[in-house]
Amino acid sequence: MKSLHMLDHVLIIGGGVVGLTTAWELARRDRKVCIVEAGTFGQGATAAAGGMLGLTAEVHFGEGDLLAFQKKNVEIYEEYVNQLQTASDTDVDYRNQPTLVVARDRDDEEALQRVVDYQTGVGLRAHWLGADEIKARHPSLRNVVRAVACPDDHRLDPAALARALIVACRRRGVKMMEDSAVLRVMSDERGLRGVVLEDGRRIYANQIIVAAGARSATIEGIPELSGPVVRPVRGQIIVVDGGEQPPIDTVIRSPDVYLVPRRDGRIFIGSTMEEKGFSREVTVGAVRTLLEEAWTIVPDLDERPIIELRCGFRPVSLDGRPILGPSQLSGLFLACGHGRHGILLAPMTGRIMARYLCGEQEGDPEFEAFTPRRFATTP
Ligand SMILES: Cc1cc2nc3c(=O)[nH]c(=O)nc-3n(C[C@H](O)[C@H](O)[C@H](O)COP(=O)(O)OP(=O)(O)OC[C@H]3O[C@@H](n4cnc5c(N)ncnc54)[C@H](O)[C@@H]3O)c2cc1C
C-alpha cells in the first residue's frame, strides 16, 4: 500500500466549509496544504445547510461567548465573501436582507417578546412589525399576527460557498484528495506521525487539523475526542421550486419552521433537530410537519413542486460550542463542533485556525471558551 510523505504540508481531515475555509486561509499565508475528504468536497452538513447567517434570529439564552464569536464573524462576513468571490470567480448569493420571525398567535407573540427583550439586551437589533406593515412588505404571508425583523441577519447559498472555496483552494495549489476516509491519527513516543486511511494507505504529516464535522469523534487516536464529544444532530430539509416569482424574498422563521429563498427560485424549508445517530432517513412525520407549518404561513406554496428531500448532520459538541485550537498531542489541531452555526462561523474559524497553525494565536483569552483542552483526557 502506497504511503504519502507530506511533512511540509498541513494535513486537513474533512472537506466541508470548516476544512475548506481553513485550507484557503493557510494557503493564502503561503502554507502548503493537503485536504483529505472521505467522500466529495462540500457534501456533508455544508450541503444541507439553510445558509442563514442568523446572528439575531437564532440567538439562544446564555450563549454569551458564542454570541461574541458570531458577532465577530458577521463583522467580517462581507469582506470575506468579497475576497472569496474575487479569488474564485464564484457568486455565493450573499444577501443583506433581514430575517423575519413571525408570531402566529398570542402565545408565539409572548414567547417572541421575551426573545426580543434578550436580543436587544445583548445589543442586537430587532423590531416589531404590525399586521399592516407585514401585509405591505410581505403580501404572501398569512396567519401571522405580528413579526420581528432582524436587520443584522444575512444569508447565502452554502453549496455555492463550498464551490467557491474549492475553486479558491485549487487556485492556491491546495492538494485535494476525495474518497479518502481517515480511520485514525497515528502517533508514537516521538509524537504525531500522520494518518491511516480506511483503505490502509498512510499519510505522514506533522501538522494535522481535524475538521471532519459530525464524524470527527469517530476518528481514532484524537485524545480530546475519545468519547461522544461531537455527535450528529440530524436536520431534514425540503427543497421547493418557488417558480419565477417566488412567494418570499427573505428568510421567514416561525417557532417550528424556516423558509430560505435562493436566487435561482428554490426555497429551502427546514429543519428538524433529531438525535438519530447517522441514520440518513427522511421521514414522513418530519416532512409533513415542516410542510404544514410552511404552508400555513405561505399558502402560495401549495402549487409549487417539491424538488428534493435531504438531510444532514450538524456537528454538535457536548457543551454546544465549537472546538477550536491545539490538541494535547503536539501538532494536532481541532476545528469541529460548529453545530447549527458552521456557515456563520466559517470566516473566523479559518482565520483562527490559520493563526494557530502559524503560532500566532496561542493564549488569546477571547477564544479560550472554545479550546479543545476542556475535553482533554489528561490535565
Ligand atoms: C439541516 C441543516 C441546516 C443548517 N443550517 C445552517 C444555517 O442556516 N446556518 C449555519 O450557519 N449553519 C447551518 N447548519 C450547520 C452547518 O451546516 C454546519 O455547522 C457546518 O456545515 C459544519 O461544517 P463542517 O465542515 O464542520 O462539517 P461538514 O460540512 O459535515 O464537513 C465535514 C466533512 O468531513 C468529511 N469527513 C467525515 N469523516 C471523515 C474522515 N474520517 N476522513 C476524511 N473526511 C471525513 C465529510 O465527508 C464532510 O465532507 C445547518 C446544518 C444542517 C444539517
The ligand as an SDF file (V2000), in Angstrom:
LIG
                    3D

 53 58  0  0  0  0  0  0  0  0999 V2000
  -30.2880   20.8650    8.0350 C   0  0  0  0  0  0  0  0  0  0  0  0
  -29.1660   21.7810    8.4330 C   0  0  0  0  0  0  0  0  0  0  0  0
  -29.3380   23.1580    8.3270 C   0  0  0  0  0  0  0  0  0  0  0  0
  -28.2950   24.0200    8.7010 C   0  0  0  0  0  0  0  0  0  0  0  0
  -28.4830   25.3770    8.5390 N   0  0  0  0  0  0  0  0  0  0  0  0
  -27.4580   26.2180    8.8680 C   0  0  0  0  0  0  0  0  0  0  0  0
  -27.5970   27.6060    8.6500 C   0  0  0  0  0  0  0  0  0  0  0  0
  -28.6110   28.0670    8.1380 O   0  0  0  0  0  0  0  0  0  0  0  0
  -26.5700   28.4160    9.0370 N   0  0  0  0  0  0  0  0  0  0  0  0
  -25.4170   27.9470    9.5890 C   0  0  0  0  0  0  0  0  0  0  0  0
  -24.5260   28.7370    9.9400 O   0  0  0  0  0  0  0  0  0  0  0  0
  -25.2550   26.6150    9.7650 N   0  0  0  0  0  0  0  0  0  0  0  0
  -26.2410   25.7560    9.4260 C   0  0  0  0  0  0  0  0  0  0  0  0
  -26.1030   24.4060    9.6250 N   0  0  0  0  0  0  0  0  0  0  0  0
  -24.8730   23.9260   10.2650 C   0  0  0  0  0  0  0  0  0  0  0  0
  -23.7270   23.8340    9.2780 C   0  0  0  0  0  0  0  0  0  0  0  0
  -24.1590   23.1690    8.1170 O   0  0  0  0  0  0  0  0  0  0  0  0
  -22.5700   23.0600    9.9250 C   0  0  0  0  0  0  0  0  0  0  0  0
  -22.2430   23.6080   11.1810 O   0  0  0  0  0  0  0  0  0  0  0  0
  -21.3290   23.1330    9.0270 C   0  0  0  0  0  0  0  0  0  0  0  0
  -21.6200   22.7310    7.7270 O   0  0  0  0  0  0  0  0  0  0  0  0
  -20.2180   22.2730    9.6110 C   0  0  0  0  0  0  0  0  0  0  0  0
  -19.1680   22.2590    8.6820 O   0  0  0  0  0  0  0  0  0  0  0  0
  -18.0460   21.1460    8.7850 P   0  0  0  0  0  0  0  0  0  0  0  0
  -17.0750   21.4300    7.7080 O   0  0  0  0  0  0  0  0  0  0  0  0
  -17.5730   21.0720   10.1900 O   0  0  0  0  0  0  0  0  0  0  0  0
  -18.8250   19.7820    8.5380 O   0  0  0  0  0  0  0  0  0  0  0  0
  -19.2940   19.1090    7.1580 P   0  0  0  0  0  0  0  0  0  0  0  0
  -19.8280   20.0730    6.1970 O   0  0  0  0  0  0  0  0  0  0  0  0
  -20.1340   17.9520    7.5350 O   0  0  0  0  0  0  0  0  0  0  0  0
  -17.8990   18.6060    6.5550 O   0  0  0  0  0  0  0  0  0  0  0  0
  -17.1720   17.5800    7.1600 C   0  0  0  0  0  0  0  0  0  0  0  0
  -16.5180   16.7880    6.0470 C   0  0  0  0  0  0  0  0  0  0  0  0
  -15.6430   15.8250    6.6310 O   0  0  0  0  0  0  0  0  0  0  0  0
  -15.7360   14.6410    5.8810 C   0  0  0  0  0  0  0  0  0  0  0  0
  -15.3250   13.5290    6.7320 N   0  0  0  0  0  0  0  0  0  0  0  0
  -16.0250   12.9380    7.7350 C   0  0  0  0  0  0  0  0  0  0  0  0
  -15.2910   11.9300    8.2740 N   0  0  0  0  0  0  0  0  0  0  0  0
  -14.1260   11.8990    7.6020 C   0  0  0  0  0  0  0  0  0  0  0  0
  -12.9790   11.0650    7.6800 C   0  0  0  0  0  0  0  0  0  0  0  0
  -12.9080   10.0700    8.5790 N   0  0  0  0  0  0  0  0  0  0  0  0
  -11.9450   11.2830    6.8290 N   0  0  0  0  0  0  0  0  0  0  0  0
  -11.9970   12.2800    5.9030 C   0  0  0  0  0  0  0  0  0  0  0  0
  -13.0950   13.1050    5.7880 N   0  0  0  0  0  0  0  0  0  0  0  0
  -14.1300   12.9130    6.6220 C   0  0  0  0  0  0  0  0  0  0  0  0
  -17.2070   14.5610    5.4840 C   0  0  0  0  0  0  0  0  0  0  0  0
  -17.3600   13.7090    4.3640 O   0  0  0  0  0  0  0  0  0  0  0  0
  -17.5330   16.0040    5.2230 C   0  0  0  0  0  0  0  0  0  0  0  0
  -17.3830   16.3560    3.8570 O   0  0  0  0  0  0  0  0  0  0  0  0
  -27.0870   23.5070    9.2180 C   0  0  0  0  0  0  0  0  0  0  0  0
  -26.9070   22.1250    9.2910 C   0  0  0  0  0  0  0  0  0  0  0  0
  -27.9310   21.2830    8.8980 C   0  0  0  0  0  0  0  0  0  0  0  0
  -27.7040   19.7910    8.9610 C   0  0  0  0  0  0  0  0  0  0  0  0
  1  2  1  0
  2  3  1  0
  2 52  2  0
  3  4  2  0
  4  5  1  0
  4 50  1  0
  5  6  2  0
  6  7  1  0
  6 13  1  0
  7  8  2  0
  7  9  1  0
  9 10  1  0
 10 11  2  0
 10 12  1  0
 12 13  2  0
 13 14  1  0
 14 15  1  0
 14 50  1  0
 15 16  1  0
 16 17  1  0
 16 18  1  0
 18 19  1  0
 18 20  1  0
 20 21  1  0
 20 22  1  0
 22 23  1  0
 23 24  1  0
 24 25  2  0
 24 26  1  0
 24 27  1  0
 27 28  1  0
 28 29  2  0
 28 30  1  0
 28 31  1  0
 31 32  1  0
 32 33  1  0
 33 34  1  0
 33 48  1  0
 34 35  1  0
 35 36  1  0
 35 46  1  0
 36 37  1  0
 36 45  1  0
 37 38  2  0
 38 39  1  0
 39 40  1  0
 39 45  2  0
 40 41  1  0
 40 42  2  0
 42 43  1  0
 43 44  2  0
 44 45  1  0
 46 47  1  0
 46 48  1  0
 48 49  1  0
 50 51  2  0
 51 52  1  0
 52 53  1  0
M  END
$$$$
